[in-house]
Amino acid sequence: MVMHSTQVLIEKIQSLPTERIAEVEDFVDFLKQRARLRRGATHSKSLDFPVDDLGPWPEGLNLRREDMYGDNGR
């Protein structure tokens, strides 16, 4: 039964336009991540707040106060 429904799902996905297949892949990744987080939440108390991944920081980014505000930053 599981193999049949898996095959039907694969066929449905294959019939989608390319950009829709990417959406399906993103959704599957979301479901896997959510399941992983829920399994981890049983071991420790989880803080439920959104986390955005904006990618890597720009190369050469300098967060020194003096460099951001100059001498008059106080």
N, C-alpha and C positions, 0 to 999 in steps of 0.2 A: 504494500500500500504506500509506504513512504517513498519507495523508489519511483512508483508511478507518478505521485504528486510532484516529486523533484523533477522528473523528466518534463512534466507539463509546465512547470515553472520555468525551466530552462528554455523550452520552446517559446514561451510567451516573451521572455526577456530577449531572445534572439530576434524576435519579430519587431522589436522596438527600433526607432531611429537611434543613431549613435549617441546623440546628446541625452536621450532618455535613459540609455543603458548606464551612462555615467551617474545619473541621478539615482538609479536603482543601486549601483555600487556604493554611493555615498550613504544611502539609507541602510544598507546591510552593515556597513562599517559603524554607523550610529547605533544600530541594534546590538552589535557585538560589544561596543564600548559600554553601552548602558548595562548590559548583562554583567560585564566584568566589574563595573562600579558597584552594582548591587551585590555581587558576591563578596566584594571587598568590604562593603558597608556592614556586613554581618560580624566582621571581626573587630571593627572599631567604629566609634561614632563618627558619622560622616557630616561634614558641613555642606549644606545644600545651597551652593551659590554658583552662578554661571562663571565659566572660565573660557575666555576667548584666547585662541592661539593666533597671534598676528604674524607668526613667522619669526625668522631670526632678526636680531637688531641690525641696523645699518652698520656697515663696516666703518671703523674709525669713530664711532659715536663716543663722545666724551661727556660725562655727566658731572664733571667737577663743577662745583658751585661758582668758582671764580671764572671758569671758562664760559659758563652759561650766562652769568649776570655782570661780569666785569668787576671792577673795584668798587662800584657803587651798589653792589647787590645787597647791602645790609640794610 
